[in-house]
């Protein structure tokens, strides 16, 4: 098969040549940083060395090193040399005076797994007449790690994965005009830990001025307070975990830690990583996100934020797929105890198993509410005082599933909105998915909204700005979306979570 080459584009590190695919000009595997190896491990990313010959950018770069503990969501493997991005440009673009809008996608995966290559942005690019950037960033302990000796080296530390993302935003500012893009019209968007990262850029001083719009999909967990599972980690706790990891791998110094093989780190990291491992380091993440949101001390950009109606069903389904049997009540109680500690008894009382058709559905309800829906709504209430904010609830209960079949309905589970934006999304190797005619229509509507956040104020007759008094969400469901006010507390246990001080 003949592969058509895309035009050569001159970027600040050298000339690149992409390929033509699916009506797009695709520049794949573009290095945005030097490989973070050796002395550059646990250092802020450095710009790559310049090249003079035309670089072939027809294939994706290495995935970030990962252990695929999230099953079908990701592939095990990857490489420590992983800092590559991909640029997708409409082949027959309608370029205005300022250039095309730009969307920068941050993949999810609990800051532990995932890859930019898993997301096919062709529908966003072509229907939205938009440039899309996908990329890889450091994950697991290689991306989120604090240790007293490394932290004392005099550079920003801890959230290396976030620093990678910020370097991508810098790269966009320096180079996107060469692809026909407008550096003054950049939307950062991400899902799950990518949605949390999106909120992280909203509060990070190091991201100021690098984007104008943000879409956080299922990113509410960043508002949680430690020690609740999924919460950002206080610096001293992160350092203690780093010390414990160093002891486990028998290293006494930063130099020895940097001499470990990446595979040694991957093999040993499991007890020392948490979901959404953002560290409140004082510089990159300057304060607890909830404090920043409440005080208005964040970057003022237009924000879209939302969740799926049955987020937690994905995690119940993942457990069932992994064990080959339905979750049992004893496991449910043990999980809640590990997540909530002293608050577990209150959570169990609020979500008794006998209120649900199965233990899995009780577990799903807890996960939906505390990790995503109610925390996300709490953020909306905080930030809507300061900046234009729009809320959504993806509620297509018939969304296609890429998990193996389960004994309970998955509905609009976590990540199940992604095929509506990214064609055929199925994680790193799940079951093939396909949208039906009505779902394609919903997909078209979502892509129109996602690619025109800069015009949100002009379409408030369709999607009105979030008002805490109205509690108004756009419900993305079949046969067509609609605005609804006052529904949230009837569907989710918002009053309970608001009352127990977890965010």
VMD Tcl script that draws the C-alpha trace (Angstrom):
set ca {
  {0.00 0.00 0.00}
  {1.32 3.43 -0.92}
  {1.59 5.84 2.00}
  {1.28 9.48 1.00}
  {3.72 11.85 2.64}
  {2.51 15.06 4.21}
  {4.25 18.37 3.68}
  {7.54 19.04 5.43}
  {7.06 21.42 8.34}
  {9.93 23.33 9.95}
  {9.64 23.37 13.75}
  {12.14 24.84 16.18}
  {13.97 21.52 16.64}
  {14.19 20.68 12.92}
  {12.17 19.72 9.83}
  {9.52 16.97 10.10}
  {7.59 15.04 7.46}
  {4.30 13.34 8.30}
  {1.83 11.17 6.42}
  {-1.64 11.57 4.96}
  {-4.24 9.39 6.70}
  {-8.03 9.50 6.99}
  {-8.18 12.99 5.49}
  {-5.60 14.33 7.93}
  {-1.96 15.35 7.82}
  {-0.50 13.31 10.68}
  {2.91 14.03 12.18}
  {3.56 11.12 14.54}
  {6.27 10.55 17.12}
  {7.61 14.11 17.16}
  {10.09 14.48 20.06}
  {9.03 17.35 22.29}
  {11.73 16.68 24.89}
  {15.06 14.94 25.25}
  {14.74 11.31 26.41}
  {14.39 11.48 30.23}
  {17.14 8.91 30.81}
  {20.12 8.69 33.16}
  {20.76 12.05 34.78}
  {17.50 13.38 33.26}
  {15.38 10.85 35.18}
  {13.30 12.75 37.77}
  {14.31 16.06 36.23}
  {12.14 18.64 34.45}
  {11.97 17.71 30.76}
  {14.59 19.35 28.55}
  {14.04 20.49 24.99}
  {15.37 17.98 22.42}
  {18.59 18.43 20.51}
  {18.06 20.04 17.14}
  {18.26 17.90 13.99}
  {19.05 19.16 10.49}
  {17.87 16.31 8.24}
  {14.13 15.87 7.61}
  {12.77 13.63 10.37}
  {10.35 10.89 9.31}
  {7.26 11.25 11.51}
  {5.14 8.47 10.04}
  {5.00 6.22 13.12}
  {4.09 6.72 16.77}
  {6.87 7.09 19.32}
  {7.34 4.79 22.31}
  {4.56 4.52 24.86}
  {5.43 5.50 28.41}
  {6.70 2.59 30.51}
  {3.71 0.98 32.27}
  {2.50 -2.19 33.94}
  {-1.09 -2.27 32.56}
  {-2.74 -2.87 35.94}
  {-5.91 -1.45 34.36}
  {-6.33 -4.47 32.10}
  {-7.84 -3.76 28.68}
  {-7.49 -0.01 29.20}
  {-3.77 -0.16 28.44}
  {-0.91 -2.33 27.20}
  {1.98 -3.42 29.40}
  {5.39 -2.36 28.13}
  {6.60 0.93 26.75}
  {9.92 2.64 27.28}
  {11.41 5.29 29.53}
  {12.26 7.17 26.32}
  {8.65 8.21 25.72}
  {8.32 11.98 25.35}
  {6.73 12.16 21.91}
  {3.70 13.99 20.56}
  {1.46 13.62 17.53}
  {-0.02 16.45 15.46}
  {-3.20 15.91 13.42}
  {-4.19 18.62 10.93}
  {-7.22 18.60 8.60}
  {-5.82 17.94 5.11}
  {-8.15 20.42 3.45}
  {-8.36 22.94 6.26}
  {-10.36 26.13 6.18}
  {-7.76 28.39 7.77}
  {-8.91 31.81 8.98}
  {-6.76 34.87 9.52}
  {-5.63 33.65 12.94}
  {-5.20 29.98 12.08}
  {-7.00 26.84 13.19}
  {-8.13 26.21 16.76}
  {-5.93 23.75 18.66}
  {-6.94 21.01 21.09}
  {-4.34 19.29 23.30}
  {-5.48 15.89 24.59}
  {-4.21 14.48 27.92}
  {-4.90 10.75 28.12}
  {-6.20 9.07 31.25}
  {-5.11 5.92 33.08}
  {-4.68 6.89 36.76}
  {-1.29 8.52 35.91}
  {-0.04 4.94 35.68}
  {-1.02 3.64 32.24}
  {-2.22 4.88 28.86}
  {-0.92 6.26 25.58}
  {-1.68 8.99 23.08}
  {-1.74 6.42 20.27}
  {-4.99 4.89 21.60}
  {-7.03 7.95 20.59}
  {-8.03 8.43 16.95}
  {-8.97 12.13 16.69}
  {-10.02 12.04 13.02}
  {-13.65 12.95 13.67}
  {-12.70 15.88 15.92}
  {-10.12 17.10 13.40}
  {-12.32 16.85 10.31}
  {-15.72 17.84 11.70}
  {-14.29 20.53 13.94}
  {-11.75 21.90 11.43}
  {-9.35 21.68 14.36}
  {-5.75 20.66 15.02}
  {-5.45 17.96 17.70}
  {-2.30 17.10 19.65}
  {-1.97 13.77 21.48}
  {1.14 12.78 23.40}
  {2.79 10.58 26.00}
  {4.09 11.71 29.37}
  {5.92 10.01 32.22}
  {3.74 7.70 34.32}
  {3.93 5.81 37.61}
  {6.95 6.41 39.81}
  {8.93 7.69 36.83}
  {6.38 10.50 36.45}
  {5.23 11.19 40.01}
  {7.92 10.78 42.66}
  {9.30 12.72 45.58}
  {12.47 11.98 47.56}
  {14.30 14.41 49.88}
  {17.61 14.17 48.02}
  {16.08 14.70 44.57}
  {13.76 17.45 45.82}
  {16.79 19.35 47.17}
  {18.49 19.59 43.76}
  {17.02 23.02 43.06}
  {14.57 22.25 40.24}
  {10.78 21.82 40.16}
  {10.14 18.32 41.45}
  {7.56 15.63 42.14}
  {5.06 16.07 39.31}
  {7.31 15.22 36.37}
  {4.35 14.02 34.32}
  {2.72 17.43 34.74}
  {5.97 19.15 33.76}
  {5.99 17.02 30.60}
  {2.47 18.21 29.82}
  {3.51 21.82 30.39}
  {6.40 21.41 27.97}
  {3.88 20.18 25.37}
  {1.91 23.38 25.92}
  {5.14 25.36 25.47}
  {5.83 23.41 22.28}
  {2.39 24.34 20.97}
  {3.03 28.02 21.63}
  {6.35 27.88 19.77}
  {5.42 25.62 16.86}
  {1.72 25.25 16.15}
  {1.59 28.24 13.79}
  {3.88 26.28 11.44}
  {1.07 23.71 11.09}
  {-1.57 26.40 10.51}
  {-2.71 26.56 14.14}
  {-3.59 29.53 16.34}
  {-1.49 29.59 19.56}
  {-4.03 32.02 21.00}
  {-6.91 29.53 20.72}
  {-5.79 26.43 22.62}
  {-8.11 24.05 24.48}
  {-6.63 21.57 26.94}
  {-8.87 18.55 27.39}
  {-8.50 15.22 29.11}
  {-10.41 12.37 30.73}
  {-10.07 10.68 34.14}
  {-6.50 11.37 35.31}
  {-6.26 13.46 32.13}
  {-9.27 15.42 33.40}
  {-7.53 15.83 36.74}
  {-4.42 16.99 34.89}
  {-6.57 19.53 33.06}
  {-7.67 20.97 36.40}
  {-4.02 20.81 37.49}
  {-3.10 23.16 34.65}
  {-5.94 25.46 35.64}
  {-4.37 25.89 39.10}
  {-0.67 25.72 38.13}
  {1.15 29.06 37.77}
  {3.52 27.29 35.35}
  {0.66 26.78 32.89}
  {-0.60 30.36 32.94}
  {-1.16 31.90 29.51}
  {-0.54 28.65 27.63}
  {-4.21 27.84 26.94}
  {-7.55 29.65 26.88}
  {-10.12 26.87 27.34}
  {-10.30 23.63 29.32}
  {-12.51 20.53 29.21}
  {-12.19 18.25 32.21}
  {-13.92 14.93 31.65}
  {-14.36 12.84 34.80}
  {-11.70 14.90 36.56}
  {-13.31 15.58 39.93}
  {-10.96 13.49 42.08}
  {-8.37 16.25 42.16}
  {-10.62 18.05 44.68}
  {-10.49 15.18 47.21}
  {-8.56 15.56 50.45}
  {-5.98 13.07 51.69}
  {-6.11 10.35 52.94}
  {-9.21 9.61 50.81}
  {-8.32 7.24 47.95}
  {-7.64 9.19 44.76}
  {-6.76 12.48 46.49}
  {-3.67 14.57 45.70}
  {-0.79 13.64 47.99}
  {0.68 16.08 50.55}
  {4.40 16.63 49.99}
  {5.61 15.07 53.24}
  {3.56 11.94 52.58}
  {4.94 11.73 49.04}
  {8.49 12.08 50.36}
  {7.93 9.35 52.92}
  {6.65 7.07 50.17}
  {9.76 7.92 48.14}
  {12.01 7.00 51.06}
  {10.18 3.69 51.47}
  {10.56 2.95 47.76}
  {14.30 3.75 47.89}
  {14.69 1.37 50.83}
  {12.80 -1.36 48.97}
  {15.16 -1.11 45.99}
  {18.19 -0.74 48.31}
  {19.22 2.72 47.15}
  {20.61 5.35 49.50}
  {21.12 8.28 47.12}
  {19.61 10.03 44.13}
  {22.53 8.81 42.02}
  {21.79 5.20 42.92}
  {18.08 5.67 42.18}
  {18.94 7.05 38.75}
  {21.16 4.04 38.06}
  {18.30 1.58 38.51}
  {17.01 0.09 35.29}
  {13.56 1.27 34.27}
  {12.38 -2.34 34.40}
  {13.53 -2.63 38.03}
  {11.47 0.43 38.89}
  {8.43 -0.89 37.05}
  {8.70 -4.26 38.80}
  {8.87 -2.66 42.25}
  {6.52 0.32 41.97}
  {3.10 -1.25 42.65}
  {2.97 -0.80 46.46}
  {4.16 2.80 46.15}
  {1.84 4.28 43.52}
  {-1.70 5.55 44.00}
  {-4.45 6.51 41.60}
  {-4.06 10.12 40.43}
  {-0.70 10.64 42.12}
  {-0.54 14.44 41.95}
  {1.79 15.81 44.61}
  {1.09 19.15 46.29}
  {4.69 20.25 45.80}
  {4.23 24.01 46.35}
  {5.35 25.08 42.87}
  {3.79 23.02 40.08}
  {0.72 22.26 42.21}
  {1.12 25.18 44.66}
  {-1.69 24.38 47.07}
  {-4.50 21.91 47.50}
  {-6.72 22.24 44.41}
  {-9.87 22.79 46.48}
  {-8.22 25.75 48.21}
  {-7.25 27.23 44.84}
  {-10.76 26.74 43.46}
  {-12.45 28.26 46.52}
  {-10.18 31.29 46.62}
  {-10.21 31.97 42.89}
  {-6.43 31.61 42.81}
  {-6.28 29.84 39.46}
  {-5.85 30.59 35.75}
  {-9.05 32.16 34.43}
  {-10.04 30.15 31.38}
  {-13.40 28.97 30.07}
  {-14.12 25.60 31.69}
  {-16.30 22.68 30.63}
  {-16.56 19.93 33.24}
  {-18.62 16.79 33.56}
  {-18.84 13.08 34.16}
  {-20.60 9.94 32.97}
  {-23.78 8.81 34.71}
  {-22.44 5.38 35.73}
  {-18.72 6.06 36.17}
  {-18.22 3.44 38.85}
  {-19.67 0.58 36.80}
  {-16.38 0.47 34.87}
  {-14.47 -0.32 38.06}
  {-17.02 -2.89 39.23}
  {-16.82 -4.45 35.78}
  {-13.04 -4.36 35.82}
  {-13.00 -6.24 39.16}
  {-15.48 -8.81 37.86}
  {-13.51 -9.32 34.64}
  {-10.30 -9.76 36.63}
  {-11.69 -12.27 39.17}
  {-14.14 -14.07 36.89}
  {-16.98 -13.74 39.41}
  {-19.31 -11.09 40.87}
  {-18.06 -8.95 43.76}
  {-19.02 -10.23 47.21}
  {-20.27 -8.11 50.11}
  {-17.18 -8.77 52.24}
  {-15.01 -7.42 49.42}
  {-17.23 -4.36 49.09}
  {-16.92 -3.57 52.80}
  {-13.16 -4.10 52.74}
  {-12.77 -1.78 49.74}
  {-14.74 1.00 51.42}
  {-12.68 0.60 54.58}
  {-9.45 0.97 52.61}
  {-10.75 4.00 50.68}
  {-12.38 5.94 53.49}
  {-10.89 4.83 56.81}
  {-12.82 6.42 59.67}
  {-15.56 7.56 57.27}
  {-16.22 4.05 55.95}
  {-19.11 3.32 58.33}
  {-20.94 6.44 57.16}
  {-20.44 5.50 53.51}
  {-21.69 1.96 54.14}
  {-24.76 3.37 55.86}
  {-25.41 5.69 52.90}
  {-24.96 2.91 50.33}
  {-26.27 -0.31 51.92}
  {-25.97 -3.32 49.65}
  {-29.65 -4.21 50.06}
  {-30.60 -0.96 48.28}
  {-29.08 -2.29 45.04}
  {-29.65 -5.25 42.74}
  {-26.08 -6.44 43.28}
  {-22.97 -5.73 45.34}
  {-21.28 -4.54 42.15}
  {-23.93 -1.87 41.65}
  {-23.56 -0.61 45.21}
  {-19.79 -0.34 44.69}
  {-20.38 1.40 41.36}
  {-22.69 3.96 42.96}
  {-20.10 4.86 45.60}
  {-17.34 5.20 43.02}
  {-19.51 7.26 40.67}
  {-20.49 9.74 43.35}
  {-17.36 10.30 45.40}
  {-14.65 10.02 42.75}
  {-16.38 11.80 39.88}
  {-19.91 13.22 39.99}
  {-20.16 14.90 43.39}
  {-16.54 16.02 43.52}
  {-16.85 17.40 40.00}
  {-19.99 19.30 40.95}
  {-18.22 20.69 44.01}
  {-15.52 22.09 41.72}
  {-18.18 23.60 39.46}
  {-19.74 25.38 42.42}
  {-16.36 26.79 43.45}
  {-14.99 27.97 40.12}
  {-18.21 29.22 38.53}
  {-17.99 32.29 40.79}
  {-14.86 33.36 38.95}
  {-14.86 32.09 35.37}
  {-17.32 30.96 32.66}
  {-18.16 27.34 33.42}
  {-20.38 24.77 31.68}
  {-21.51 21.42 33.13}
  {-22.51 18.16 31.46}
  {-23.61 14.64 32.41}
  {-23.02 11.94 29.77}
  {-26.03 9.66 30.27}
  {-26.34 7.36 27.26}
  {-27.13 4.13 29.12}
  {-26.81 2.21 25.83}
  {-23.19 3.28 25.23}
  {-21.14 0.45 23.68}
  {-18.82 -1.44 26.04}
  {-15.26 -2.59 25.36}
  {-15.14 -4.64 28.60}
  {-15.99 -8.33 28.62}
  {-19.68 -8.93 29.51}
  {-20.64 -8.55 33.18}
  {-23.47 -9.82 35.38}
  {-24.85 -6.29 35.86}
  {-25.58 -3.39 33.48}
  {-22.64 -1.08 32.79}
  {-24.69 1.80 31.38}
  {-22.79 5.05 30.84}
  {-19.64 3.78 32.54}
  {-16.29 5.50 33.01}
  {-14.57 6.14 29.63}
  {-17.73 5.17 27.70}
  {-18.11 8.67 26.27}
  {-14.70 8.40 24.59}
  {-15.85 6.55 21.41}
  {-18.21 9.49 20.79}
  {-15.14 11.72 20.44}
  {-12.35 9.35 19.41}
  {-13.38 6.94 16.67}
  {-13.49 3.32 17.84}
  {-11.86 3.94 21.23}
  {-11.48 0.67 23.16}
  {-8.62 1.29 25.53}
  {-5.41 -0.55 24.79}
  {-7.07 -3.75 23.60}
  {-10.71 -4.09 24.62}
  {-13.60 -5.40 22.58}
  {-14.33 -3.49 19.33}
  {-17.02 -0.83 19.70}
  {-19.34 0.77 17.18}
  {-21.92 3.53 17.53}
  {-25.44 3.18 16.13}
  {-27.16 5.91 14.10}
  {-28.56 7.79 17.12}
  {-25.22 7.57 18.91}
  {-23.47 8.96 15.84}
  {-25.85 11.91 16.03}
  {-24.98 12.43 19.70}
  {-21.30 12.13 18.78}
  {-21.70 14.88 16.16}
  {-23.31 17.15 18.75}
  {-20.59 16.49 21.33}
  {-17.83 17.18 18.83}
  {-19.49 20.45 17.84}
  {-19.61 21.51 21.48}
  {-16.10 20.30 22.32}
  {-14.49 22.05 19.34}
  {-16.23 25.39 19.87}
  {-15.67 26.11 23.57}
  {-14.33 29.49 22.49}
  {-17.88 30.27 21.27}
  {-19.67 28.98 24.39}
  {-21.07 32.39 25.30}
  {-22.74 32.63 21.87}
  {-24.76 29.42 22.23}
  {-26.17 29.72 25.74}
  {-29.64 29.07 24.38}
  {-28.41 25.49 23.84}
  {-25.99 25.07 26.76}
  {-26.33 27.67 29.47}
  {-23.52 28.73 31.79}
  {-23.46 26.79 35.06}
  {-25.32 28.52 37.90}
  {-24.99 26.91 41.37}
  {-28.49 28.08 42.27}
  {-30.00 26.37 39.21}
  {-27.56 23.44 39.28}
  {-27.98 23.22 35.51}
  {-26.35 20.44 33.51}
  {-26.47 19.53 29.84}
  {-27.61 15.90 29.83}
  {-25.93 14.13 26.91}
  {-28.38 11.32 26.15}
  {-30.52 9.83 23.42}
  {-32.47 10.80 21.43}
  {-30.98 14.27 21.95}
  {-29.25 16.32 24.69}
  {-31.22 18.70 26.90}
  {-30.57 21.20 29.67}
  {-31.90 20.17 33.09}
  {-31.84 22.07 36.38}
  {-32.24 20.72 39.90}
  {-31.78 17.08 38.90}
  {-28.34 16.34 40.29}
  {-29.18 15.76 43.95}
  {-32.04 13.47 42.95}
  {-29.69 11.20 40.99}
  {-26.46 11.36 43.00}
  {-25.82 11.44 46.77}
  {-24.51 15.00 46.65}
  {-25.79 16.20 50.03}
  {-24.08 13.28 51.78}
  {-20.68 13.88 50.21}
  {-20.98 17.64 50.64}
  {-21.55 17.11 54.37}
  {-18.61 14.89 55.33}
  {-15.69 17.14 54.37}
  {-13.85 15.12 51.74}
  {-13.25 18.12 49.43}
}
mol new
graphics top color blue
foreach p $ca { graphics top sphere $p radius 0.5 }
foreach p [lrange $ca 0 end-1] q [lrange $ca 1 end] { graphics top cylinder $p $q radius 0.2 }
display resetview
